[in-house]
Amino acid sequence: MKEFKHFKKVADYHRLAGISGPEHPLISLVDYSEVSYPVDSGELKWKQDYFTIGLKRNVAYKFFYGQKEYDFDEGVMTFVAPNQVMNLEGNPNLKDVKPSGYLLLVHPDFLWNSELAKQMTRYDFFGYSVNEALFLSEKEEQMMLNLLKNIEQEYQSNIDKFSQKIIISQLELLFNYAERFYERQFITRKIHNHQILEQLEQVLADFFRNSDASESGLPTVQWVANNLHLSPNYLSSMLKSLTGQSTQQHIHDKVIEKAKEQLSTTVLSVSEIAYNLGFERPASFSKLFKNKTEMSPLEFRKTFN
């Protein structure tokens, strides 16, 4: 059975990686070419109490988190929030290749009493990055690398009352660029995104065809995301970029589609249709239907008489 580790401090990762201790206890930029995991660790599993921003390539390991595997044959950037569990396995295809890149470790205590500490939850990629790494162009990669090196240079300098503020401003800039590049990635990776859209349609169609919605209730965003092996934030962000609608709006569209079908082809009452579709109260169904169609369910049914 593989050993499970809990890294509470930045220094804990340094010890695992076989490198000297961090120069600052709460923030560290690790040169991945110097990392050497224990030779007997064919597989590792750990949870960490700090943020990790990775920019790596040619790493002789595979990482698993968020139900997805990453091999770093190409330069990709990943964002991992505290308390996420990670698995690491050796990658025999890259055992003779020298890895490169950097790993920025930031303990939440470093952000204490700053606006960024309050804003970290707004960065969706710390939630959906576990399902979608950020693929960078050479220009973008160099830009991110420069920001990482600037952060390193600042914490390696003499610490003064401006140090934390300067580093936090550089972190904010890095995160803002990450948001921009993720948005670009959603747009450029259209084939992949359209496949997810097709899978979403299939998941919802299967639900209303095979499930007893009157017992289970309406499908939730979390339920849909779980069935697509994506995080709710990532799924909604991708759908917003692709269709202009959130996951919840797609669910509602499917509900209205099924409602129209039953209103036009059956003699079921509005209340019966509402319960069949998973609504607890017919009034909630009628309100949604009117918001979507500008007609009440009965007004819609009359158009077929």
Sequence and secondary structure as in RCSB ss.txt:
>XXXX:A:sequence
MKEFKHFKKVADYHRLAGISGPEHPLISLVDYSEVSYPVDSGELKWKQDYFTIGLKRNVAYKFFYGQKEYDFDEG
VMTFVAPNQVMNLEGNPNLKDVKPSGYLLLVHPDFLWNSELAKQMTRYDFFGYSVNEALFLSEKEEQMMLNLLKN
IEQEYQSNIDKFSQKIIISQLELLFNYAERFYERQFITRKIHNHQILEQLEQVLADFFRNSDASESGLPTVQWVA
NNLHLSPNYLSSMLKSLTGQSTQQHIHDKVIEKAKEQLSTTVLSVSEIAYNLGFERPASFSKLFKNKTEMSPLEF
RKTFN
>XXXX:A:secstr
   EEEE SHHHHHHHHT    SSSSEEEEEGGG    TT SEEEEEESSEEEEEEES SEEEEETTEEEE SS 
EEEEE TT EEEEEE GGGTTS  EEEEEEE GGGGTTSHHHHHGGG THHHHTTT  EE  HHHHHHHHHHHHH
HHHHHHS   TTHHHHHHHHHHHHHHHHHHHHHHHHHH HHHHHHHHHHHHHHHHHHHHHS HHHH S  HHHHH
HHTTS HHHHHHHHHHHHS  HHHHHHHHHHHHHHHHHHH    HHHHHHHTT S HHHHHHHHHHHHSS HHHH
HHTT 
